[in-house]
Amino acid sequence: MTTAITCVTCDEEADRVDASGLGGLTVPPELLARVPAPRRDAVRLLVGRRGAGTATHHGFRELPRLLRAGDVLVVNTSRTLPAAVDGRLRDGGDARAGDAADGDGPGEDVVVHFSTRRDDGRWVVEVRTPDGRGSTVRRAGGPAGAVVRLRGGARLRLVTPLDASGDRLWVAEPSTPDMHHYLHRFGRPIRYTYTERDQPLSAYQTVFSTTSPDGAGSAEMPSAGRPFTSSLVTELVSRGVQVAPIVLHTGVASAEAHEPPYAEPYAVPASTAWQVNAARAAGGRVVAVGTTAVRALESAADPRGVVHPAHGWTELVVTPERGVRVVDGLLTGLHEPEASHLLMLRAICGDDLLQRVYAEALRERYLWHEFGDVNLLLP
């Protein structure tokens, strides 16, 4: 299966590269979730089972009856940042010409998506063009040395592309040392063109979100956790399903499949490593809530599949060739064909089941993206 699928969206995200293992499927614009569901758990759940090769339809509130005592749900507790900030970009010459007030003087109106804070204090960012409807579209990156004047008088200097082969993501130096505090004052949640309107930051948090001591968080919501509610988590635990936390602060999405992965900070605590290893030894299943949980767990696992406490930066990409060592199942959203996440799904469930699940999702009119329906892949 090597035919690329097409996702018909308003958001132009460049080259179509087949990482999907799916054949000839098209996602129409009306299946892109534009607003959150009235209730977080009022979304649909499409369950694919590897052994049987079946795809069945459920409401998300049925999840506790689809798991069993002894299973471990691994959840990402990263909190979503208001990571989009308006600015005006001027090249090096314009930036040195004078200190005009915010929004004045020559330059180009832009929106900066703050992706990941590096250990040296610089940030990985994406500079985008406002579309006039509250969202943004891609623009050519740079140039090096250009300065973005941000709201509140802060500045951001573009230093160099993150990777020599692309110009979408840049390493940049902010003038404000505590950008996390700045973002909470002047930023808003990142929003793409398929959404209908702005939403409050609370709409982009999950029930598992916790505040990091250093204020760090994710540029975009770890959205697989969004449909969970406190009452549903309570029911899961009462049925003997364990919930184990990891942290992975995810950067901006919409990367083309051919872009190399970049490092993201993660942590797997000792308690989670112990829970996962004990569950596997007792015959329980390890079900990751979101691709970020897979990436963190697999980064902390040795070749025998034993998970160790770990923290640092991971550049791991889970592919069918690499496979998974720890994760038995995955709860995730429905992904666009460009997304490298589909390589991970193929590694977990195989091409045949993935094709069946996505064909069912289209036939039954499931909704894509962060406010959409979800997919559970089980052994």
WOKAFEN-V791428 format. One record per run of one state. SS is the DSSP state (helix for helix, strand for strand, loop for the rest). FROM is the first residue (numbers start at 1). LEN is the number of residues. If there is no record, write none. Layout:
BEGIN
ss->[SS | SS]
from->[FROM | FROM]
len->[LEN | LEN]
END
This chain:
BEGIN
ss->[loop | strand | loop | strand | loop | helix | strand | loop | strand | loop | strand | helix | loop | strand | loop | strand | loop | strand | loop | helix | loop | strand | loop | strand | loop | strand | loop | strand | helix | loop | strand | loop | strand | loop | helix | loop | strand | loop | helix | loop | strand | loop | helix | loop | helix | loop | strand | loop | strand | loop | helix | loop | strand | loop | helix | loop | strand | loop | strand | loop | strand | loop | strand | loop | helix | loop | helix | loop | strand | loop | strand | loop]
from->[1 | 6 | 8 | 26 | 28 | 29 | 32 | 33 | 44 | 50 | 54 | 60 | 67 | 72 | 77 | 80 | 81 | 84 | 91 | 92 | 98 | 108 | 118 | 123 | 131 | 136 | 138 | 147 | 151 | 154 | 155 | 162 | 169 | 175 | 179 | 187 | 188 | 189 | 201 | 205 | 218 | 219 | 223 | 226 | 230 | 239 | 242 | 249 | 264 | 269 | 270 | 282 | 286 | 290 | 291 | 300 | 301 | 302 | 307 | 308 | 310 | 315 | 329 | 334 | 341 | 350 | 351 | 364 | 368 | 369 | 374 | 379]
len->[5 | 2 | 18 | 2 | 1 | 3 | 1 | 11 | 6 | 4 | 6 | 7 | 5 | 5 | 3 | 1 | 3 | 7 | 1 | 6 | 10 | 10 | 5 | 8 | 5 | 2 | 9 | 4 | 3 | 1 | 7 | 7 | 6 | 4 | 8 | 1 | 1 | 12 | 4 | 13 | 1 | 4 | 3 | 4 | 9 | 3 | 7 | 15 | 5 | 1 | 12 | 4 | 4 | 1 | 9 | 1 | 1 | 5 | 1 | 2 | 5 | 14 | 5 | 7 | 9 | 1 | 13 | 4 | 1 | 5 | 5 | 1]
END
